[in-house]
């Protein structure tokens, strides 16, 4: 009965009796070939899913703010050493594109300095992000101690563009001290700010994480300013309703275990 139903569905005879022997027709041979392939695909799917459950395989797509690029690659490299068989995609972009990726659910996780307030997200601080005043190596203030913030406010500054998280934090900081930020130039990339400061055009305020090489080579110096640095944090962000893959969850745990989480708090 099952053979008859299968042949009715196919519309062709699948078996034939030759003497006492039951044999496959050419249509039966063709169907058997494809059935075996389907069974192999099922087994391969089961194996792939089992590998994902072990955290040892899978894909991880991370989108980061442009300033976070200075340390995010190092973090991912350390993570890959623990899980060498995973595939990682790292997208470095500005805040506008970052928020678009978050809204469209285009990535697993984001690293950013200021989580959005108009999107329902889970944001966990995992590392400090100090903002410091930088100057060219020959600047007159380089050896001064405890420079007043009012004195710094007199200097022309090169800062990030309006809308960036860094710019927002800097302006809020100066406003809290009843001072106005003296903006000499706006630039959309931290690299451009460092170049402008190094050339002696302005002072700048950038993340300490972004100037490690310049400090080592002596191209830039950090000024000793009262009330500084502006202390921010880096956040690991994803949509609240997002179901993280096992490897994305492992990356979250990896970052939090690698920092002093007692200093930070989660914000929902």
Secondary structure, 3 states (H helix, E strand, C coil): CHHHHHHHHHCCCCEEEECCEEEECHHHHHHHHHHHHHHHHHHHHHHHHHHHHCCCCCEEEEEEEHHHHHHHHHHHHHHHHHCCCCEEEEEEECHHHHHHHHHCCCCCEEEECCCCCCCCEEEEEEEEEEEEEEEECCCCCCCCCCECHHHHHCCCEEEECCCCHHHHHHHHHHHHCCCCCCEEEEECCHHHHHHHHHCCCCEEEEEHHHCHHHHHHCCEEECCECCCCEEEEEEEEEECCCCCCHHHHHHHHHHHHCCCHHHCCEEC
